[in-house]
Amino acid sequence: SDQLVSFIFTNNSLSGTIPAWGQNMQNLNLDFNQLNGTIPVLTLNASPPMRDLRLGHNSLTGDFPSQISAFTSLDIFTASFNQLTGTLPSNLPTSLTLFYVNHNRLVGSIPSFTSFYNLRALNLGDNRFGCVETNGPPNAIVLCSFAPNPLLNCSCVANITGPCAATNLCAVPPSTPSTIPSTISPSTISPTLPPTIPPSLSITVSPVQRAAPPPTTRNFP
């Protein structure tokens, strides 16, 4: 309906595609459903402008909606845990306070967030971004996560400061051995304790659990 201003239907089993919403829609929350297809253009062309658009945890596909750049009053946008592709527009709304697009298939460069003075939470992790255009958001941000982005070129994030520092963007999970040895050589195990133990070290010694002896039998004449 063109008169509908707010529609919140989260944590359900809605399926199918997102319909085109009326021009008065300002608050649309469809998080945690089973929706598929692309994000309709009309969803992003509301007037007065959309302020809260949440589409996370669905199965949405297609390119990231570039029309979002026209939403100069957009406060919250979430589309995490979908299958969105394409790139982020370079002129995202600076009115954003929360922007979550993690766990998608986005590529290209991460745009500049230097003028996003209202931004408090930003999550771009688990995508396929290749570089960062300029510095990150101001230090007022509370949550910032860019990692992991396995294709991110860490040499292009040297100027990132504050909560979105390069160590955050280029975090690499610790590697684990590909194989586990089937046997351990006795020579690698020391039978004695070291001569000194640091006072801060805590050691717990558990009693050895011995197997019960087998039952005995006697034959009586």
Backbone as ProteinMPNN parsed JSONL, in Angstrom:
{"seq_chain_A": "SDQLVSFIFTNNSLSGTIPAWGQNMQNLNLDFNQLNGTIPVLTLNASPPMRDLRLGHNSLTGDFPSQISAFTSLDIFTASFNQLTGTLPSNLPTSLTLFYVNHNRLVGSIPSFTSFYNLRALNLGDNRFGCVETNGPPNAIVLCSFAPNPLLNCSCVANITGPCAATNLCAVPPSTPSTIPSTISPSTISPTLPPTIPPSLSITVSPVQRAAPPPTTRNFP", "coords_chain_A": {"N_chain_A": [[0.837, -1.193, 0.0], [0.43, 2.287, -0.748], [0.175, 3.931, 1.394], [1.474, 2.829, 3.495], [3.822, 3.148, 6.039], [5.626, 1.957, 7.798], [6.98, -1.29, 8.069], [7.475, -4.178, 9.715], [8.729, -7.302, 9.934], [10.212, -9.645, 11.147], [12.402, -12.484, 11.799], [10.941, -14.753, 10.838], [9.419, -16.992, 8.477], [9.273, -15.993, 5.917], [9.128, -16.232, 2.416], [10.109, -16.126, -1.093], [10.176, -13.223, -3.258], [11.063, -9.76, -2.606], [8.515, -7.427, -2.603], [7.64, -4.475, -4.565], [7.598, -1.529, -2.758], [5.412, 1.039, -1.398], [5.568, 4.645, -1.893], [5.739, 5.969, 0.524], [7.083, 4.518, 2.374], [9.178, 4.24, 5.155], [10.416, 2.719, 7.057], [11.575, -0.386, 6.884], [11.807, -3.64, 7.778], [13.012, -6.713, 7.335], [14.614, -8.663, 8.329], [16.17, -11.874, 8.942], [14.689, -13.97, 7.466], [13.52, -15.941, 4.702], [13.903, -14.845, 2.204], [14.407, -14.254, -1.303], [15.921, -13.36, -4.498], [16.339, -10.06, -5.974], [16.997, -6.754, -4.561], [14.332, -4.614, -4.698], [14.017, -1.746, -6.839], [12.149, 0.244, -6.211], [11.936, 0.008, -3.499], [14.0, 1.491, -2.616], [13.428, 4.026, -3.321], [11.743, 5.627, -1.863], [9.661, 8.345, -0.755], [8.668, 10.553, 1.655], [12.202, 10.047, 2.374], [13.6, 6.742, 2.873], [14.485, 5.635, 6.118], [15.279, 3.508, 7.696], [16.405, 0.479, 6.806], [16.374, -2.878, 6.7], [17.582, -5.9, 5.761], [18.889, -8.202, 6.319], [20.293, -11.567, 6.711], [18.987, -13.299, 4.81], [18.392, -14.662, 1.558], [19.209, -13.025, -0.523], [20.101, -11.874, -3.777], [22.038, -10.567, -6.573], [23.312, -7.328, -7.674], [24.753, -4.935, -5.376], [22.531, -2.421, -4.263], [22.736, 0.511, -5.952], [21.151, 2.734, -5.705], [20.922, 3.454, -3.129], [22.544, 5.52, -2.482], [21.153, 7.851, -2.856], [19.665, 8.208, -0.637], [19.667, 10.393, 1.538], [18.948, 10.658, 4.16], [19.146, 8.242, 5.363], [19.439, 6.093, 8.061], [19.967, 3.518, 9.163], [21.252, 0.63, 7.67], [21.138, -2.694, 6.827], [22.306, -5.607, 5.336], [23.503, -7.975, 5.681], [24.805, -11.37, 5.544], [23.79, -12.424, 3.068], [23.753, -12.912, -0.473], [24.818, -10.893, -2.016], [26.294, -9.167, -4.752], [28.755, -7.344, -6.745], [29.842, -3.897, -6.359], [30.434, -1.498, -3.707], [28.843, 1.677, -3.681], [30.606, 4.756, -4.178], [29.668, 6.971, -2.906], [28.155, 6.68, -0.44], [25.391, 7.291, 1.861], [26.088, 9.843, 4.148], [24.69, 10.09, 6.431], [24.413, 7.738, 7.761], [24.28, 5.646, 10.636], [24.603, 3.013, 11.269], [25.944, 0.377, 9.429], [25.843, -2.543, 7.891], [27.098, -4.988, 5.888], [28.296, -7.407, 5.853], [29.439, -10.789, 5.146], [28.79, -11.341, 2.359], [29.213, -11.171, -1.205], [30.74, -9.082, -2.131], [32.86, -6.933, -4.073], [35.756, -5.087, -5.272], [36.732, -1.736, -4.29], [36.829, -0.558, -0.898], [34.878, 2.09, 0.067], [35.531, 5.554, 1.013], [35.16, 6.565, 4.403], [35.509, 8.846, 5.806], [34.016, 11.168, 6.304], [31.846, 10.368, 7.736], [30.415, 11.157, 10.281], [28.407, 10.424, 11.987], [28.448, 7.731, 12.119], [28.38, 4.69, 13.853], [28.609, 1.938, 13.894], [30.123, -0.432, 11.871], [30.385, -2.964, 9.533], [32.076, -4.853, 7.334], [33.077, -7.288, 6.82], [34.061, -10.606, 5.612], [33.808, -10.564, 2.757], [34.85, -9.795, -0.594], [36.581, -7.686, -0.993], [39.089, -5.556, -2.461], [40.722, -3.338, -1.924], [41.229, -0.254, -0.045], [39.858, 2.917, -0.308], [40.372, 5.5, 0.98], [41.022, 6.995, 4.179], [39.583, 5.571, 7.201], [36.455, 5.648, 9.12], [35.586, 8.336, 11.491], [36.991, 8.535, 14.876], [34.919, 8.218, 16.631], [33.439, 6.007, 16.177], [32.017, 2.908, 17.256], [31.95, 0.115, 16.717], [33.902, -1.654, 14.464], [34.57, -3.612, 11.746], [36.413, -5.121, 9.314], [37.564, -7.418, 8.56], [37.313, -10.998, 7.994], [38.766, -10.339, 4.788], [39.756, -11.938, 2.274], [40.96, -11.177, -0.142], [41.959, -8.699, 0.209], [44.262, -6.135, -0.289], [46.846, -5.553, 1.649], [48.794, -3.625, 1.503], [47.632, -1.31, 0.725], [46.335, -0.124, 2.803], [47.681, 1.377, 4.589], [47.274, 3.914, 5.606], [45.08, 3.844, 7.207], [43.579, 4.623, 10.262], [42.791, 4.726, 13.808], [39.873, 2.953, 15.023], [39.594, 1.352, 12.799], [42.029, 0.288, 11.992], [44.921, -0.934, 10.16], [45.615, -3.416, 11.137], [43.231, -4.469, 11.834], [41.801, -4.647, 9.422], [43.392, -6.377, 7.952], [43.531, -8.723, 9.309], [44.54, -12.006, 9.858], [43.476, -15.265, 10.255], [44.9, -17.624, 12.58], [47.038, -20.18, 11.335], [46.381, -23.664, 10.896], [47.656, -26.966, 11.392], [47.803, -29.055, 8.509], [47.75, -31.772, 8.619], [47.576, -34.323, 11.111], [49.962, -35.911, 13.078], [50.19, -39.452, 13.14], [51.619, -40.961, 14.917], [53.737, -40.485, 17.767], [57.019, -39.817, 18.443], [58.908, -41.413, 20.988], [61.184, -40.05, 21.794], [60.581, -37.395, 21.716], [59.251, -36.719, 23.978], [59.677, -35.56, 27.188], [60.758, -37.189, 30.104], [60.977, -36.005, 32.589], [60.328, -33.245, 34.838], [60.992, -29.72, 34.245], [63.889, -28.056, 35.75], [63.202, -25.673, 37.069], [60.167, -23.968, 37.77], [58.079, -21.435, 36.599], [56.687, -19.042, 38.895], [54.164, -18.062, 38.228], [52.927, -20.012, 36.81], [50.376, -22.36, 36.528], [49.702, -25.613, 37.485], [47.953, -28.573, 37.155], [47.628, -31.699, 38.516], [46.366, -34.743, 37.746], [45.017, -37.695, 39.186], [46.135, -40.943, 38.204], [44.138, -43.004, 36.321], [43.64, -46.232, 36.882], [43.151, -49.377, 35.334], [40.697, -51.717, 36.371], [41.526, -54.835, 37.968], [41.301, -58.006, 36.254], [38.524, -60.237, 36.853], [38.835, -63.004, 39.106], [38.698, -66.542, 38.88], [37.699, -69.594, 40.416], [37.873, -73.07, 40.547], [35.82, -75.338, 42.08], [35.9, -78.489, 43.692]], "CA_chain_A": [[0.0, 0.0, 0.0], [1.199, 3.529, -0.789], [0.044, 4.628, 2.666], [2.241, 2.118, 4.515], [5.036, 3.881, 6.414], [6.547, 1.066, 8.494], [6.633, -2.702, 7.975], [8.478, -4.951, 10.454], [8.341, -8.706, 9.934], [11.501, -10.305, 11.307], [12.462, -13.795, 12.454], [9.837, -15.585, 10.4], [9.778, -17.871, 7.363], [8.83, -15.381, 4.671], [9.885, -16.67, 1.253], [9.779, -15.388, -2.3], [10.92, -11.98, -3.507], [10.58, -8.554, -1.92], [7.686, -6.642, -3.54], [7.892, -3.034, -4.646], [6.835, -0.889, -1.698], [4.893, 2.367, -1.696], [6.475, 5.781, -1.822], [5.792, 6.525, 1.87], [7.789, 3.595, 3.266], [10.358, 4.806, 5.807], [11.02, 1.73, 7.949], [11.31, -1.726, 6.374], [12.664, -4.594, 8.479], [12.722, -8.083, 6.939], [15.735, -9.497, 8.789], [15.967, -13.263, 9.394], [13.633, -14.678, 6.768], [14.026, -16.792, 3.627], [13.623, -14.105, 0.981], [15.417, -14.355, -2.351], [15.778, -12.361, -5.534], [17.091, -8.81, -5.817], [16.363, -5.678, -3.8], [13.603, -3.806, -5.68], [14.4, -0.344, -6.96], [11.181, 1.097, -5.534], [12.207, -0.033, -2.063], [15.017, 2.484, -2.334], [13.033, 5.311, -3.891], [10.635, 6.164, -1.082], [9.659, 9.781, -0.504], [9.952, 10.926, 2.248], [13.208, 9.003, 2.192], [13.748, 5.633, 3.813], [15.415, 5.896, 7.214], [15.716, 2.267, 8.323], [16.196, -0.608, 5.853], [17.067, -4.061, 7.229], [17.303, -7.045, 4.899], [19.921, -9.183, 6.617], [19.991, -12.976, 6.992], [18.081, -13.86, 3.829], [19.148, -15.243, 0.438], [19.103, -12.035, -1.589], [21.164, -11.92, -4.773], [22.113, -9.389, -7.419], [24.277, -6.296, -7.306], [24.409, -4.028, -4.288], [21.699, -1.351, -4.836], [23.428, 1.805, -6.008], [20.211, 3.808, -5.402], [21.011, 3.811, -1.716], [23.291, 6.779, -2.373], [20.218, 8.976, -2.864], [18.973, 8.265, 0.653], [20.48, 11.287, 2.357], [18.506, 10.585, 5.554], [19.185, 6.849, 5.798], [20.097, 5.953, 9.36], [20.418, 2.137, 9.354], [21.144, -0.287, 6.522], [21.742, -3.999, 7.048], [22.051, -6.61, 4.304], [24.504, -9.002, 5.926], [24.409, -12.771, 5.378], [23.07, -12.641, 1.834], [24.653, -13.27, -1.567], [24.91, -9.706, -2.86], [27.536, -9.035, -5.516], [29.024, -5.998, -7.213], [30.684, -3.004, -5.563], [29.764, -0.466, -2.922], [28.97, 3.003, -4.296], [31.598, 5.607, -3.508], [28.99, 8.077, -2.221], [27.142, 6.21, 0.504], [24.841, 8.393, 2.662], [26.868, 10.167, 5.346], [23.781, 10.095, 7.58], [24.373, 6.399, 8.339], [24.819, 5.351, 11.959], [24.922, 1.587, 11.275], [26.03, -0.13, 8.054], [26.294, -3.94, 7.93], [26.974, -5.751, 4.642], [29.212, -8.531, 5.981], [29.003, -12.096, 4.645], [28.24, -11.277, 1.024], [30.222, -11.431, -2.234], [31.071, -7.761, -2.663], [34.232, -6.806, -4.561], [36.186, -3.712, -5.53], [37.343, -0.959, -3.218], [36.028, -0.073, 0.225], [34.857, 3.552, -0.087], [35.975, 6.375, 2.135], [34.183, 6.843, 5.454], [36.088, 9.92, 6.627], [33.032, 12.2, 6.657], [30.681, 9.733, 8.356], [30.561, 11.513, 11.687], [27.35, 9.79, 12.779], [28.585, 6.277, 12.038], [28.744, 4.054, 15.115], [28.867, 0.518, 13.705], [30.439, -0.713, 10.473], [30.871, -4.329, 9.359], [32.258, -5.182, 5.925], [33.852, -8.514, 6.791], [33.633, -11.762, 4.833], [33.502, -10.222, 1.387], [36.001, -9.977, -1.475], [37.125, -6.365, -1.302], [40.491, -5.604, -2.837], [41.515, -2.209, -1.436], [40.511, 0.79, 0.677], [40.121, 4.148, -1.039], [41.045, 6.468, 1.848], [40.978, 6.681, 5.598], [38.357, 5.023, 7.741], [35.546, 6.586, 9.788], [36.147, 9.026, 12.667], [37.229, 7.696, 16.042], [33.709, 8.067, 17.441], [32.801, 4.735, 15.865], [32.069, 1.939, 18.342], [32.278, -1.194, 16.177], [34.437, -1.612, 13.109], [35.118, -4.901, 11.36], [36.603, -5.306, 7.877], [38.18, -8.726, 8.342], [38.323, -11.256, 6.971], [38.57, -10.105, 3.37], [40.965, -12.634, 1.836], [41.587, -10.563, -1.307], [42.343, -7.336, 0.541], [45.677, -5.813, -0.447], [47.201, -4.856, 2.886], [49.697, -2.51, 1.231], [46.873, -0.096, 0.412], [45.597, 0.313, 3.986], [48.668, 1.902, 5.535], [46.829, 5.184, 6.179], [43.906, 3.651, 8.055], [43.883, 4.85, 11.674], [41.662, 4.579, 14.71], [39.346, 1.602, 15.212], [39.681, 0.602, 11.548], [43.443, 0.232, 11.653], [45.29, -1.978, 9.206], [45.632, -4.725, 11.792], [41.854, -4.96, 11.831], [41.43, -4.983, 8.065], [44.204, -7.442, 7.375], [43.68, -9.805, 10.263], [44.59, -13.332, 9.253], [43.324, -16.261, 11.318], [46.076, -18.485, 12.721], [46.997, -21.388, 10.521], [46.33, -24.933, 11.613], [48.342, -27.99, 10.609], [46.928, -29.753, 7.579], [47.661, -33.178, 9.025], [47.934, -34.63, 12.498], [50.785, -37.123, 13.054], [49.529, -40.628, 13.711], [52.443, -41.467, 16.009], [54.651, -39.532, 18.396], [58.256, -40.488, 18.816], [59.184, -41.301, 22.434], [62.282, -39.131, 22.055], [60.079, -36.027, 21.796], [58.575, -36.535, 25.261], [60.627, -35.536, 28.285], [60.205, -37.921, 31.25], [61.177, -35.27, 33.846], [59.919, -31.85, 34.854], [62.125, -28.797, 34.192], [64.431, -27.792, 37.1], [62.496, -24.554, 37.713], [58.84, -23.693, 37.233], [57.714, -20.049, 36.902], [55.665, -18.977, 39.956], [52.843, -17.745, 37.686], [52.405, -21.159, 36.079], [49.467, -23.212, 37.293], [49.735, -26.992, 36.997], [47.023, -29.476, 37.82], [48.016, -33.092, 38.336], [45.217, -35.611, 37.967], [45.429, -39.064, 39.509], [46.098, -41.882, 37.097], [43.036, -43.944, 36.412], [44.114, -47.57, 36.544], [42.097, -50.328, 34.998], [40.414, -52.706, 37.411], [42.086, -56.164, 37.611], [40.248, -58.937, 35.763], [37.98, -61.099, 37.935], [39.466, -64.335, 39.223], [37.765, -67.669, 38.977], [38.202, -70.787, 41.088], [37.089, -74.283, 40.321], [35.628, -76.109, 43.299], [35.649, -79.914, 43.399]], "C_chain_A": [[0.876, 1.248, 0.0], [1.142, 4.28, 0.533], [0.875, 3.99, 3.769], [3.563, 2.843, 4.765], [6.07, 2.963, 7.035], [6.046, -0.366, 8.373], [7.764, -3.505, 8.594], [7.984, -6.389, 10.551], [9.615, -9.538, 9.976], [11.349, -11.672, 11.952], [11.24, -14.644, 12.134], [10.328, -16.482, 9.261], [9.249, -17.315, 6.049], [9.731, -15.842, 3.53], [9.443, -15.871, 0.033], [10.605, -14.122, -2.417], [10.297, -10.819, -2.74], [9.755, -7.745, -2.919], [8.117, -5.18, -3.568], [6.989, -2.328, -3.645], [6.433, 0.523, -2.093], [5.89, 3.472, -1.411], [6.576, 6.392, -0.427], [6.555, 5.646, 2.849], [9.062, 4.248, 3.816], [11.095, 3.787, 6.675], [10.615, 0.342, 7.47], [12.304, -2.691, 6.997], [12.204, -6.009, 8.151], [13.874, -9.008, 7.311], [15.264, -10.91, 9.145], [14.698, -13.88, 8.795], [14.27, -15.564, 5.702], [13.761, -16.155, 2.267], [14.756, -14.276, -0.021], [15.161, -13.288, -3.41], [16.579, -11.114, -5.219], [16.327, -7.822, -4.947], [15.652, -4.758, -4.791], [14.041, -2.349, -5.675], [13.451, 0.544, -6.176], [11.364, 1.087, -4.027], [13.177, 1.072, -1.675], [14.666, 3.864, -2.874], [11.883, 5.951, -3.119], [10.788, 7.665, -0.871], [8.476, 10.088, 0.418], [10.927, 9.751, 2.322], [13.19, 7.945, 3.288], [14.788, 5.987, 4.87], [16.002, 4.621, 7.817], [15.377, 1.12, 7.384], [17.036, -1.793, 6.29], [16.615, -5.301, 6.455], [18.274, -8.186, 5.165], [19.383, -10.583, 6.848], [18.838, -13.478, 6.126], [18.928, -14.536, 2.755], [19.071, -14.315, -0.773], [20.326, -12.084, -2.501], [21.163, -10.623, -5.578], [23.113, -8.382, -6.9], [23.782, -5.472, -6.121], [23.657, -2.835, -4.867], [22.388, 0.017, -4.79], [22.497, 2.955, -5.643], [20.281, 4.244, -3.951], [21.731, 5.144, -1.524], [22.369, 7.984, -2.311], [19.486, 9.142, -1.548], [19.779, 9.117, 1.634], [20.076, 11.288, 3.826], [18.56, 9.166, 6.101], [20.029, 6.715, 7.059], [20.71, 4.562, 9.526], [20.22, 1.357, 8.058], [21.863, -1.573, 6.876], [21.326, -4.93, 5.923], [23.06, -7.736, 4.453], [23.904, -10.396, 5.759], [23.407, -12.941, 4.235], [24.08, -13.073, 0.776], [24.777, -12.114, -2.555], [26.282, -9.628, -3.524], [27.736, -7.575, -5.911], [29.874, -5.212, -6.247], [29.819, -2.068, -4.728], [29.898, 0.868, -3.645], [29.926, 3.872, -3.492], [30.96, 6.723, -2.699], [27.839, 7.576, -1.362], [26.628, 7.375, 1.348], [25.656, 8.627, 3.935], [25.999, 10.23, 6.596], [23.786, 8.763, 8.317], [24.957, 6.363, 9.75], [25.214, 3.885, 12.086], [24.864, 1.082, 9.84], [26.657, -1.516, 8.098], [26.045, -4.595, 6.572], [27.942, -6.934, 4.671], [28.57, -9.816, 5.475], [28.18, -11.958, 3.362], [29.352, -11.601, 0.037], [30.638, -10.136, -2.921], [32.554, -7.682, -3.01], [34.577, -5.33, -4.714], [36.793, -3.058, -4.316], [36.331, -0.63, -2.127], [36.036, 1.444, 0.161], [35.323, 4.275, 1.164], [34.83, 6.616, 3.108], [34.633, 8.021, 6.326], [35.06, 10.956, 7.076], [31.787, 11.633, 7.314], [30.731, 9.964, 9.863], [29.484, 10.913, 12.576], [27.511, 8.286, 12.869], [29.086, 5.702, 13.357], [29.072, 2.578, 14.955], [29.014, 0.232, 12.215], [30.993, -2.125, 10.378], [30.873, -4.672, 7.88], [32.987, -6.509, 5.756], [33.234, -9.601, 5.923], [33.049, -11.367, 3.482], [34.761, -10.447, 0.552], [36.571, -8.638, -1.914], [38.62, -6.461, -1.589], [41.327, -4.479, -2.272], [40.602, -1.243, -0.698], [40.865, 2.116, 0.032], [40.89, 5.174, -0.203], [40.857, 6.045, 3.29], [39.6, 6.2, 6.041], [37.506, 6.067, 8.423], [36.205, 7.261, 10.986], [36.232, 8.104, 13.878], [35.998, 7.499, 16.905], [33.021, 6.729, 17.212], [33.018, 3.737, 17.007], [32.5, 0.575, 17.845], [32.771, -1.046, 14.749], [35.06, -2.959, 12.788], [35.181, -4.988, 9.841], [37.099, -6.717, 7.575], [37.175, -9.83, 8.653], [37.844, -10.862, 5.573], [39.798, -10.677, 2.686], [41.667, -12.007, 0.648], [42.1, -9.164, -1.028], [43.845, -7.151, 0.44], [46.119, -4.957, 0.736], [48.142, -3.681, 2.648], [48.934, -1.22, 0.957], [46.094, 0.41, 1.612], [46.527, 0.924, 5.023], [48.184, 3.164, 6.229], [45.591, 5.051, 7.059], [44.309, 3.803, 9.521], [42.635, 4.594, 12.511], [41.168, 3.144, 14.781], [39.386, 0.747, 13.952], [41.129, 0.532, 11.073], [43.739, -0.959, 10.762], [45.293, -3.357, 9.844], [44.244, -5.335, 11.86], [41.458, -5.431, 10.437], [42.136, -6.224, 7.565], [44.417, -8.59, 8.345], [43.609, -11.145, 9.551], [44.438, -14.358, 10.361], [44.546, -17.147, 11.399], [45.918, -19.759, 11.914], [46.98, -22.624, 11.401], [47.02, -25.983, 10.771], [47.36, -28.747, 9.73], [46.764, -31.219, 7.945], [48.081, -33.321, 10.474], [48.753, -35.909, 12.488], [50.081, -38.273, 13.746], [50.313, -41.21, 14.873], [53.341, -40.367, 16.526], [55.864, -40.295, 18.853], [58.51, -40.33, 20.305], [60.281, -40.299, 22.74], [61.823, -37.695, 22.178], [59.396, -35.732, 23.115], [59.605, -36.612, 26.375], [60.039, -36.236, 29.498], [60.296, -37.159, 32.558], [60.647, -33.858, 33.692], [61.145, -30.953, 34.728], [62.611, -28.477, 35.6], [63.723, -26.669, 37.825], [61.167, -24.351, 37.004], [58.477, -22.262, 37.578], [56.605, -20.0, 37.932], [54.267, -18.704, 39.425], [52.194, -18.917, 36.982], [51.551, -22.024, 37.001], [49.452, -24.591, 36.665], [48.774, -27.821, 37.822], [47.419, -30.902, 37.493], [46.824, -33.962, 38.686], [45.696, -37.012, 38.288], [45.263, -39.969, 38.292], [44.963, -42.863, 37.323], [43.52, -45.325, 35.943], [42.935, -48.497, 36.276], [41.923, -51.343, 36.119], [40.981, -54.07, 36.998], [40.978, -57.094, 37.138], [39.772, -59.817, 36.9], [38.66, -62.46, 37.919], [38.406, -65.403, 39.382], [38.444, -68.847, 39.676], [37.267, -71.952, 40.801], [37.014, -75.092, 41.623], [35.317, -77.563, 42.941], [34.201, -80.296, 43.67]], "O_chain_A": [[1.921, 1.285, 0.649], [1.961, 5.166, 0.778], [0.976, 4.544, 4.864], [4.323, 3.117, 3.836], [7.269, 3.156, 6.828], [4.859, -0.638, 8.548], [8.88, -3.518, 8.075], [6.955, -6.664, 11.169], [10.045, -10.074, 8.955], [10.327, -11.986, 12.561], [10.589, -15.184, 13.028], [11.531, -16.696, 9.112], [8.826, -18.07, 5.173], [10.954, -15.843, 3.663], [8.529, -15.049, 0.108], [11.624, -13.974, -1.742], [9.154, -10.893, -2.288], [10.261, -7.409, -3.99], [8.862, -4.717, -2.704], [5.77, -2.498, -3.669], [7.019, 1.126, -2.992], [6.92, 3.257, -0.772], [7.423, 7.258, -0.207], [6.667, 5.984, 4.027], [9.904, 4.739, 3.063], [12.27, 3.976, 6.992], [9.464, -0.065, 7.625], [13.509, -2.577, 6.772], [11.156, -6.457, 8.615], [14.078, -10.034, 6.662], [14.132, -11.118, 9.583], [13.769, -14.257, 9.51], [15.45, -15.899, 5.805], [13.434, -16.844, 1.301], [15.918, -14.424, 0.359], [14.299, -12.425, -3.245], [17.403, -11.111, -4.305], [15.155, -8.03, -4.635], [16.31, -4.172, -5.651], [14.391, -1.795, -4.633], [13.89, 1.501, -5.539], [10.992, 2.043, -3.347], [13.175, 1.535, -0.535], [15.505, 4.764, -2.885], [11.128, 6.742, -3.684], [11.902, 8.188, -0.814], [7.339, 9.896, -0.012], [10.51, 8.592, 2.332], [12.828, 8.197, 4.437], [15.833, 6.561, 4.565], [17.094, 4.647, 8.384], [14.203, 0.812, 7.178], [18.265, -1.733, 6.26], [15.449, -5.694, 6.487], [18.457, -9.051, 4.308], [18.202, -10.778, 7.137], [17.849, -14.01, 6.63], [20.061, -14.938, 3.02], [18.889, -14.766, -1.903], [21.447, -12.309, -2.043], [20.392, -9.705, -5.301], [23.691, -8.554, -5.827], [22.582, -5.329, -5.891], [24.096, -2.277, -5.873], [22.588, 0.593, -3.721], [22.969, 4.041, -5.306], [19.752, 5.295, -3.589], [21.542, 5.815, -0.509], [22.746, 9.027, -1.777], [18.759, 10.119, -1.361], [20.5, 8.577, 2.473], [20.783, 11.858, 4.657], [18.066, 8.913, 7.2], [21.175, 7.162, 7.113], [21.847, 4.439, 9.979], [19.16, 1.418, 7.434], [23.053, -1.56, 7.189], [20.145, -5.033, 5.593], [23.432, -8.378, 3.471], [22.69, -10.587, 5.821], [22.333, -13.518, 4.405], [25.16, -13.556, 1.117], [24.835, -12.32, -3.768], [27.297, -9.982, -2.925], [26.999, -6.69, -5.477], [30.557, -5.793, -5.403], [28.635, -1.874, -5.004], [30.968, 1.167, -4.177], [30.036, 3.733, -2.274], [31.634, 7.361, -1.889], [26.694, 7.992, -1.534], [27.349, 8.355, 1.537], [25.882, 7.697, 4.708], [26.514, 10.405, 7.7], [23.212, 8.666, 9.402], [25.993, 6.971, 10.022], [26.06, 3.541, 12.91], [23.89, 1.312, 9.122], [27.861, -1.652, 8.315], [24.895, -4.737, 6.157], [28.362, -7.412, 3.617], [27.348, -9.931, 5.383], [27.032, -12.398, 3.291], [30.336, -12.242, 0.407], [30.858, -10.1, -4.132], [33.396, -8.278, -2.338], [33.804, -4.448, -4.339], [37.307, -3.73, -3.422], [35.143, -0.448, -2.392], [37.111, 2.043, 0.197], [35.484, 3.677, 2.228], [33.688, 6.842, 2.706], [34.177, 8.164, 7.461], [35.226, 11.562, 8.134], [30.78, 12.329, 7.441], [31.056, 9.054, 10.625], [29.633, 10.896, 13.798], [26.786, 7.63, 13.616], [30.085, 6.162, 13.909], [29.757, 2.014, 15.808], [28.16, 0.596, 11.406], [31.961, -2.458, 11.062], [29.821, -4.771, 7.248], [33.463, -6.82, 4.664], [32.063, -9.538, 5.55], [31.949, -11.78, 3.115], [35.642, -11.209, 0.952], [36.99, -8.473, -3.06], [39.323, -7.315, -1.048], [42.542, -4.635, -2.145], [39.379, -1.38, -0.713], [42.044, 2.417, -0.158], [41.937, 5.663, -0.628], [40.569, 4.884, 3.582], [38.598, 6.397, 5.354], [37.797, 7.259, 8.322], [37.256, 6.819, 11.449], [35.625, 7.033, 13.904], [36.025, 6.686, 17.829], [32.122, 6.355, 17.965], [34.073, 3.726, 17.641], [33.334, -0.072, 18.479], [32.132, -0.392, 13.925], [35.978, -3.401, 13.479], [34.156, -4.939, 9.16], [37.049, -7.151, 6.424], [36.281, -9.638, 9.477], [36.674, -11.031, 5.229], [40.793, -9.97, 2.53], [42.851, -12.265, 0.432], [42.621, -8.505, -1.928], [44.613, -7.921, 1.016], [45.797, -3.771, 0.806], [48.273, -2.819, 3.517], [49.529, -0.143, 0.958], [45.259, 1.301, 1.457], [46.191, 0.98, 6.205], [48.635, 3.463, 7.335], [45.107, 6.045, 7.6], [45.273, 3.182, 9.969], [41.566, 4.287, 11.984], [41.954, 2.212, 14.616], [39.227, -0.471, 14.035], [41.41, 0.7, 9.887], [42.924, -1.872, 10.624], [45.011, -4.354, 9.18], [44.09, -6.554, 11.933], [40.85, -6.491, 10.286], [41.554, -7.03, 6.84], [45.38, -9.345, 8.215], [42.715, -11.381, 8.738], [45.203, -14.327, 11.325], [45.179, -17.404, 10.375], [44.835, -20.336, 11.819], [47.505, -22.618, 12.515], [46.977, -25.905, 9.544], [46.238, -29.044, 10.139], [45.751, -31.836, 7.617], [48.857, -32.517, 10.989], [48.295, -36.913, 11.944], [49.459, -38.102, 14.794], [49.739, -41.884, 15.728], [53.667, -39.426, 15.803], [55.758, -41.296, 19.561], [58.349, -39.235, 20.843], [60.314, -39.746, 23.839], [62.564, -36.851, 22.681], [58.996, -34.593, 23.353], [60.322, -37.606, 26.499], [58.92, -35.915, 29.897], [59.745, -37.614, 33.561], [60.527, -33.336, 32.584], [62.246, -31.383, 35.072], [61.845, -28.606, 36.555], [63.638, -26.682, 39.053], [61.058, -24.537, 35.792], [58.556, -21.887, 38.748], [55.676, -20.805, 37.878], [53.281, -19.06, 40.071], [51.03, -18.834, 36.592], [51.961, -22.371, 38.109], [49.22, -24.734, 35.465], [48.791, -27.767, 39.052], [47.532, -31.269, 36.324], [46.329, -33.916, 39.812], [46.685, -37.472, 37.717], [44.368, -39.777, 37.469], [44.85, -43.472, 38.387], [43.773, -45.541, 34.758], [41.881, -48.405, 36.904], [42.898, -51.771, 36.737], [40.931, -54.43, 35.822], [39.836, -56.975, 37.582], [40.537, -60.112, 37.817], [39.01, -62.991, 36.865], [37.344, -65.166, 39.957], [39.649, -69.052, 39.524], [36.044, -71.82, 40.816], [38.04, -75.477, 42.184], [34.565, -77.834, 42.005], [33.821, -81.451, 43.478]]}, "name": "protein", "num_of_chains": 1, "seq": "SDQLVSFIFTNNSLSGTIPAWGQNMQNLNLDFNQLNGTIPVLTLNASPPMRDLRLGHNSLTGDFPSQISAFTSLDIFTASFNQLTGTLPSNLPTSLTLFYVNHNRLVGSIPSFTSFYNLRALNLGDNRFGCVETNGPPNAIVLCSFAPNPLLNCSCVANITGPCAATNLCAVPPSTPSTIPSTISPSTISPTLPPTIPPSLSITVSPVQRAAPPPTTRNFP"}
